[in-house]
Amino acid sequence: MTTLQANVGGFQAEVESVREQLRDGQLGAIREVLTDGIILRACAELGLAFRERVLTPVVTVLHMIAAAFGSNATTRSEGSFSGAWKLHGSEPVSSAALARARGRLPEGLWRSLHTTVSGIAANASAPWAVWCGHRVVDLDGTCVSMEDNPALKETFGVSKGRHGLGRYPLARMVVAILWGTMTILEYAVGGYVSSEWALATQALAGLLPGDLVVGDRCFAGAHYYAIYLARGLQFVTRAHQRLIVNRLPRIMESSPDDFITTLQINPHYRREDPTLPETVTVRMIRVEARIRGKFGFMWLVTSLLDQTKYPASGIARLYAGRWRIETAFRELKVVCGADVLRSKTPEGIRKEIAARVIAVNLVRTIMIDAARRHGCEPTRLSFSGALRAVASTSIRMSAAPVYDLMALYELMLAGIAADVVPDRPDRDEPRAVCRERKHYPHLRGPRAEWRLAHAKA
């Protein structure tokens, strides 16, 4: 063997050693769900070719998911990468190199990984996801913010209120979660001015016939109900605020608070979509609920017409449980850091959102495994506690021998199952912050303009 061959062989061995440390030192606790094979198979399906380098697609994907875990993760942002690895006197892996590595991964790869991971989580959720033969799916929308960037403002837009245009771009997204485990089945992202229904139609495309969609008044309306039924979906929504229930015909009535009726579809929508029928048959249910802190009554609209098979109390309980999607938004935006995104390009924003959705589903899958093995409800387990357990176990797994890995995993599941959130039915909390803000005025414009206006003469 020549000296050159020995040097090349030694360099390749060192590169492979660094690559293994980068890959295996990250989130080892989730590697049973998101394996190298899943990532590489998604790359192959998209025809993604890549050179043998330190930051392979596997390493880059795991890095972005680890960064989504924020301060609770073993790897936060680029901190554990920058300055940590040097190859034969070369520069360490830098933030710029990581940014280029993320840019090489197409959006299609992230959608493919989301589909795979959400499918794994949905299959594991089967014992908790079904009510009266229907898989229950909650549907709702939210917004995420990002940096003040002209390209992002042009793509996503900004809010407009009584104080004028907002400073930061906002992306609107609609999310569909499993009611029984809070797994994110589907999501759709658009600009701030995008309607939630337009995004919902994209998310509904990933649901299965027979699924029961539970939504608020944004997803209510006779033409929406016809679209649900045309797709083979059942629905439960709160009645639209413009619907006058007292004027509806009562075709079949089991009680004054539970009857079947028909809703007329506005001719305007039928002209836009000639496939829509003239009427749709629904069931109206009057329930007592806490509305803005006070007990009152509301009407629910559903396609579940059989009053014996689908009792009104059960439907009311499903709609009351719809509020857990707000907890799912908190996990995604606050715990996993999707509230304010860091990317500076529209494509990067969509990748960042996908990475955080995948991170949520990975943690949820492990929580479902813990619930199955220890006989508890997945929605009663603490997501933040599970995320911390995944992070701390991953650190221990990175240095543990192979024969200890299974024991560490079982210990992690036991810790997750023991961290139970108290049952708080009819919980009512104000939408207000309790921590006092800093005593500084708000910056109403760019810093450069402020400096010019306050420059010393």
C-alpha positions in Angstrom: 0.0 0.0 0.0 1.4 3.4 -1.0 1.6 6.3 1.4 -1.1 8.1 -0.6 -3.5 5.2 -0.3 -2.8 4.9 3.4 -3.6 8.7 3.9 -6.7 8.5 1.8 -7.9 5.4 3.7 -7.2 7.0 7.0 -9.1 10.2 5.9 -12.1 8.2 4.8 -12.1 6.2 8.1 -11.9 9.5 10.1 -14.7 11.0 8.0 -16.9 7.9 8.6 -16.1 8.1 12.3 -17.1 11.7 12.6 -20.3 11.0 10.6 -21.2 8.2 12.9 -20.7 10.4 16.0 -22.8 13.1 14.5 -25.5 10.7 13.5 -25.6 8.4 16.5 -25.1 11.1 19.1 -28.4 12.7 18.2 -31.8 11.6 19.6 -30.9 8.0 19.9 -34.2 7.4 21.7 -36.2 8.1 18.5 -34.1 6.1 16.1 -36.4 3.1 16.4 -39.1 5.2 14.8 -37.1 7.3 12.4 -34.5 5.0 11.1 -31.7 5.6 8.6 -33.5 3.3 6.2 -36.6 5.5 6.3 -34.6 8.6 5.4 -32.5 7.0 2.8 -35.6 5.3 1.2 -37.3 8.7 1.0 -34.2 10.1 -0.7 -34.2 7.2 -3.2 -37.8 7.7 -4.0 -37.2 11.3 -4.9 -34.1 10.5 -6.9 -32.0 12.6 -4.5 -28.3 11.9 -5.2 -25.7 13.0 -2.7 -21.9 12.7 -2.2 -20.4 10.9 0.8 -19.8 13.8 3.1 -20.0 14.5 6.8 -23.4 16.2 6.6 -25.3 13.5 4.8 -29.1 13.7 4.5 -29.5 11.4 7.6 -27.3 13.7 9.7 -29.0 16.9 8.4 -32.5 15.6 9.0 -31.7 14.5 12.5 -30.0 17.8 13.2 -33.1 19.8 12.1 -35.4 17.6 14.3 -33.0 18.0 17.2 -33.0 21.7 16.8 -36.8 21.6 16.9 -36.6 20.4 20.4 -35.2 23.7 21.6 -33.6 24.0 25.0 -34.9 20.6 26.1 -32.9 18.7 23.4 -29.5 17.1 23.4 -28.6 19.2 20.4 -29.8 22.8 20.2 -29.3 24.6 16.9 -25.7 24.5 15.6 -24.1 24.7 19.0 -23.0 21.1 19.3 -21.8 21.0 15.7 -19.8 24.2 15.3 -16.3 23.9 16.5 -16.7 20.3 17.6 -15.4 18.4 14.6 -12.2 18.9 12.6 -10.9 16.8 9.8 -7.2 16.8 9.1 -6.8 20.5 10.1 -9.9 21.6 8.1 -12.4 24.1 9.5 -15.0 22.8 11.9 -18.6 22.2 10.6 -20.0 25.7 10.5 -23.4 27.3 10.5 -23.0 28.1 6.9 -22.2 24.4 6.1 -25.3 23.4 8.0 -27.4 25.9 6.1 -26.2 24.6 2.8 -26.9 21.0 3.9 -30.4 22.0 4.8 -30.8 23.7 1.5 -29.8 20.6 -0.4 -32.8 18.7 1.0 -35.9 19.3 -1.0 -39.3 20.0 0.5 -40.6 16.7 -1.0 -38.3 14.8 1.4 -39.8 16.4 4.4 -43.4 15.7 3.2 -42.4 12.1 2.6 -40.9 11.8 6.1 -44.0 13.4 7.6 -46.2 10.9 5.8 -44.2 8.0 7.0 -43.8 9.1 10.6 -47.5 10.2 10.9 -48.5 6.8 9.5 -46.5 5.0 12.1 -48.0 7.2 14.9 -51.5 6.7 13.5 -51.2 2.9 13.4 -49.9 3.0 17.0 -52.9 5.2 18.0 -55.5 2.7 16.8 -56.6 1.6 20.3 -57.4 5.2 21.4 -58.4 6.9 18.1 -61.8 5.3 17.3 -65.2 6.2 18.7 -68.3 4.2 17.6 -66.4 2.8 14.6 -65.0 6.2 13.4 -61.5 7.6 13.7 -62.0 11.0 15.3 -59.9 13.9 13.8 -59.8 17.4 15.2 -59.4 20.3 12.8 -58.3 23.8 13.5 -56.0 26.6 12.3 -53.2 28.8 13.8 -50.5 31.2 12.7 -46.7 31.1 13.0 -44.3 34.1 12.8 -40.9 34.5 11.3 -38.1 37.1 10.8 -38.7 40.5 9.2 -37.6 39.6 5.7 -38.8 41.1 2.4 -39.0 37.7 0.6 -41.0 36.3 3.5 -43.3 39.3 3.6 -44.0 39.0 -0.1 -44.7 35.2 0.1 -46.7 35.0 3.4 -47.9 38.5 4.1 -48.5 40.4 7.3 -51.4 41.0 9.6 -53.5 44.2 9.4 -55.2 45.6 12.5 -56.2 48.8 14.1 -52.6 49.8 14.5 -51.8 49.3 10.8 -49.7 46.6 9.2 -47.9 44.1 11.3 -44.1 44.1 11.3 -43.4 40.4 11.0 -44.6 38.0 8.3 -47.1 35.4 9.4 -47.9 32.0 7.9 -51.3 30.4 8.4 -51.5 26.6 8.9 -54.4 24.2 9.4 -53.7 21.0 11.4 -55.6 17.7 11.7 -54.9 15.7 14.8 -56.1 12.4 16.1 -58.5 13.1 19.0 -57.3 10.1 21.0 -53.5 10.6 21.0 -53.0 14.2 19.6 -50.9 12.9 16.8 -50.6 15.3 13.8 -52.1 13.5 10.9 -52.0 16.2 8.3 -51.2 19.9 8.0 -51.2 22.6 5.3 -49.3 25.9 5.2 -50.2 29.1 3.3 -50.0 32.8 3.5 -51.6 34.9 6.2 -54.5 35.9 3.9 -55.2 32.2 3.0 -58.6 31.1 4.3 -58.6 28.2 6.8 -61.0 26.3 4.7 -58.8 26.5 1.6 -55.9 25.0 3.7 -58.3 22.5 5.3 -59.2 21.0 1.9 -55.5 20.2 1.5 -55.3 18.6 4.9 -58.6 16.7 4.4 -57.1 15.0 1.4 -54.9 12.9 3.6 -57.8 11.5 5.8 -59.5 8.2 5.3 -63.2 7.5 4.3 -65.2 7.1 7.5 -63.1 9.6 9.5 -65.1 11.8 11.8 -64.0 15.5 11.5 -64.6 17.7 14.6 -64.2 21.4 13.8 -65.3 24.8 15.0 -67.5 27.4 13.2 -64.8 28.2 10.6 -65.4 24.7 9.1 -69.3 24.9 9.4 -71.7 25.6 6.6 -74.1 23.6 4.4 -71.7 23.6 1.4 -68.8 22.5 3.6 -71.0 19.6 5.0 -71.7 18.5 1.4 -68.0 18.4 0.6 -67.3 16.4 3.8 -69.9 13.8 2.8 -68.7 13.7 -0.8 -65.2 12.7 0.4 -66.7 10.0 2.6 -66.1 11.9 5.8 -68.4 12.4 8.8 -68.4 15.6 10.7 -69.3 17.4 14.0 -69.1 21.2 14.1 -70.6 24.0 16.0 -73.5 25.6 14.2 -72.6 28.6 12.1 -73.4 31.9 13.8 -75.8 32.9 10.9 -77.8 29.7 11.1 -81.3 30.4 12.6 -82.1 27.1 14.2 -85.7 27.9 15.1 -86.6 28.3 11.4 -85.3 24.8 10.4 -87.8 22.1 9.5 -87.8 19.1 11.9 -87.9 15.9 9.9 -87.4 13.6 12.8 -87.2 14.6 16.5 -86.2 12.6 19.5 -86.4 15.6 21.8 -86.6 19.4 21.4 -82.8 19.5 21.7 -82.0 16.7 19.2 -83.6 16.5 15.8 -82.8 15.9 12.1 -83.3 18.6 9.5 -82.2 19.7 6.0 -80.0 22.7 5.2 -80.3 24.6 2.0 -77.0 25.1 0.1 -76.6 28.7 -1.2 -77.1 28.9 -5.0 -73.9 30.9 -5.1 -71.8 27.9 -4.0 -73.7 25.6 -6.4 -72.9 27.9 -9.3 -69.2 27.7 -8.4 -69.4 23.9 -7.9 -72.3 22.3 -9.9 -71.6 18.9 -8.2 -73.0 20.3 -4.9 -76.6 19.1 -4.0 -79.4 21.5 -3.3 -79.7 20.3 0.4 -77.9 18.3 2.9 -79.4 16.3 5.8 -77.9 16.9 9.2 -78.7 16.4 12.9 -78.9 19.3 15.3 -78.0 18.8 19.0 -78.3 21.5 21.7 -75.7 21.1 24.4 -74.7 23.1 27.5 -71.2 24.4 27.5 -68.9 27.0 29.0 -68.7 29.9 26.5 -66.2 32.7 27.4 -66.1 31.7 31.0 -69.9 31.4 31.4 -72.2 28.5 31.1 -74.6 28.7 28.1 -76.1 26.7 25.3 -74.9 26.0 21.8 -76.0 24.0 18.8 -73.9 21.2 17.2 -74.3 20.0 13.6 -73.4 16.5 12.7 -73.8 13.9 9.9 -74.2 11.1 12.5 -78.0 10.7 12.1 -78.6 7.5 14.1 -79.6 8.8 17.5 -79.3 5.4 19.1 -75.9 4.5 17.8 -74.5 7.9 18.3 -75.9 9.3 21.6 -76.0 13.1 21.9 -73.9 13.0 25.1 -71.1 11.2 23.3 -71.1 13.8 20.5 -71.1 16.6 23.0 -68.1 15.0 24.7 -66.2 14.8 21.4 -66.7 18.4 20.7 -65.7 19.4 24.2 -62.5 17.4 23.7 -61.8 19.4 20.5 -60.0 22.0 22.7 -57.1 19.6 23.2 -55.9 20.7 19.7 -55.0 24.0 21.4 -52.6 21.9 23.6 -51.2 20.4 20.4 -50.6 23.9 19.1 -48.8 24.8 22.3 -46.6 21.7 21.9 -45.8 22.6 18.3 -45.3 26.4 18.8 -44.0 26.8 22.3 -42.3 23.6 23.3 -40.9 22.8 19.8 -40.2 26.4 18.9 -42.4 26.8 15.8 -43.9 30.1 17.1 -41.1 32.2 15.7 -39.2 30.5 12.8 -35.6 31.4 11.9 -35.3 30.6 8.2 -35.0 33.4 5.7 -36.5 31.8 2.7 -40.1 30.6 2.1 -38.8 27.1 1.3 -36.8 27.1 4.5 -39.8 28.1 6.5 -41.8 25.2 5.1 -39.0 22.8 5.9 -38.7 24.1 9.4 -42.4 23.7 10.0 -42.2 20.1 8.7 -39.2 19.3 10.9 -41.2 20.5 14.0 -44.3 18.5 13.0 -42.2 15.4 12.6 -40.5 16.1 16.0 -44.0 16.3 17.7 -45.1 13.0 16.1 -41.9 11.2 17.1 -42.3 12.2 20.7 -46.0 11.3 20.5 -45.2 7.9 19.1 -42.9 7.2 22.1 -45.6 8.4 24.5 -48.1 6.0 22.8 -45.6 3.2 23.3 -45.3 4.2 27.0 -49.1 4.3 27.4 -49.5 0.9 25.8 -46.9 -0.8 27.9 -48.0 0.8 31.2 -51.7 0.9 30.8 -52.5 4.6 30.7 -54.0 7.2 28.4 -51.6 8.9 26.0 -53.4 12.3 26.3 -52.8 12.2 30.1 -49.0 12.1 29.8 -46.9 15.2 29.8 -45.5 16.1 26.4 -42.8 18.4 27.9 -41.8 15.6 30.3 -41.6 13.1 27.5 -39.5 15.4 25.4 -37.0 15.9 28.3 -36.9 12.1 28.8 -36.2 11.5 25.1 -33.4 14.1 25.3 -31.7 12.9 28.5 -32.0 9.2 27.4 -30.4 10.1 24.0 -27.4 11.5 25.8 -27.0 8.3 27.8 -27.6 6.1 24.8 -24.8 7.9 22.8 -22.2 6.6 25.4 -23.8 3.3 26.5 -22.8 -0.1 25.2 -25.2 -1.9 22.8 -26.4 -4.3 25.5 -27.7 -1.5 27.7 -29.7 0.3 25.0 -32.9 -1.7 25.5 -32.8 -1.2 29.3 -32.4 2.5 28.8 -35.3 2.6 26.5 -37.6 0.7 28.9 -36.5 3.0 31.7 -37.4 6.0 29.6 -40.8 4.6 28.8 -41.5 4.0 32.6 -40.5 7.6 33.3 -42.8 9.0 30.6 -45.7 6.9 31.9 -45.2 8.1 35.4 -45.4 11.8 34.4 -49.2 12.1 34.4 -51.0 15.4 33.8 -53.9 16.0 36.3 -57.4 15.6 34.9 -58.9 19.0 34.7 -62.4 18.8 33.1 -64.2 22.1 32.3 -60.9 23.9 32.7 -61.3 27.6 32.0 -58.2 29.8 31.7 -57.9 33.5 30.6 -56.1 34.4 27.4 -53.6 36.6 29.2 -50.0 36.6 30.3 -49.2 36.4 34.0 -45.6 37.5 33.8 -45.0 41.3 33.7 -43.3 42.5 30.6 -40.1 44.5 30.6 -40.4 48.3 31.2 -39.2 49.2 27.8 -41.2 50.8 25.0 -42.0 48.8 21.8 -39.8 49.4 18.8 -42.3 50.5 16.1 -39.9 50.5 13.1 -36.5 49.2 11.9 -33.5 49.8 14.1 -31.7 51.6 11.3 -34.5 54.2 11.2 -34.4 54.6 14.9 -30.7 55.2 14.9 -31.0 57.9 12.2 -33.8 59.6 14.0 -31.9 59.7 17.3 -28.4 60.3 16.0 -26.5 62.9 17.8 -26.1 66.2 15.9 
